[in-house]
Amino acid sequence: FPAERWEFDAEALFTDGAEVFLITKHRESGQISQFKRGAKLYRVPLRSSVEPNVLEWVAERDDLAVVTAADISPRGRYLAVLGYQTLWLFSRPEQPEAHWFSHLRGQLDLRPFGMGQVEAITFLNTSSLMVANEGGDRFRVDFVNAQPPEPARDD
């Protein structure tokens, strides 16, 4: 310690069936406040309640950056991955050798919408997401109709 590569910070966590997944965000080695592009996907298959369930590396993507949250859609068809400045949407892997990072459906640059440092995401339904920033502001993102995010209201 310290590690040569700082690629182990994992804020994004989601479940899919009997598996827990983690997505890392990467920092410049030795520089806690300097981030770099890239994210790794890990899986913990929950096979046993009495034996350790071991973390397994699944995949890596260089185009993701500063990942802070992730969620699976209600029907399990999509994975939303949130970074400080970008929202990525992946579709469920269809082939046995595929994984959640295999098929990127699209991405949305969040900077023009003034959301600030976003930290949390959840699906509201099959076509809408709620994104929250560090200050507690919430924004609804409707990805089917490609509408820009708007501040959430407590109606």
C-alpha positions, 0 to 999 in steps of 0.5 A: 500500500498504496497501490500502483493503480487506483482503480478500486473505488466502487460507488456504483452497486446494483443487483441482478438476480442472485448476483451483486455487481460493482462498477469502479471509478478510477483515480490518478495514482497517488492523487486522490482528487484527480480522476481518469477515464475507465471503469471495471465491472465486477460480479459477486455471485451469491452462491452460498450463505455459509461460504465466502462469495468471491468477487470476480472481474467481468469487464472493463470500459475505457469510455466510462468516467467517474462512475457514481451510481447504477440501476437496472430497469424494472423489467431488467432490460437496461442498465443505467450507469451514472458518472459526474458528467454522463449517463450511459444506458446499456441493454441486457446481455443476450449471449452467454459470453456477453456481460452488462458492458457489452452493448451500449445503447446510448449516452447523455452528456449531463453538463448542459443541464446544470445538474452539478455533481450527480451521485444517485440514479434510480429507474422510476418506471420502464422509460424514466430515471431519477438522478440526484446530485450531491446537494439533494436536487433531483432531475427526471430523465425520460430516455424514450422520448429523448427529452432533456432532464427537468427538476423533479417536483413533489406533486 
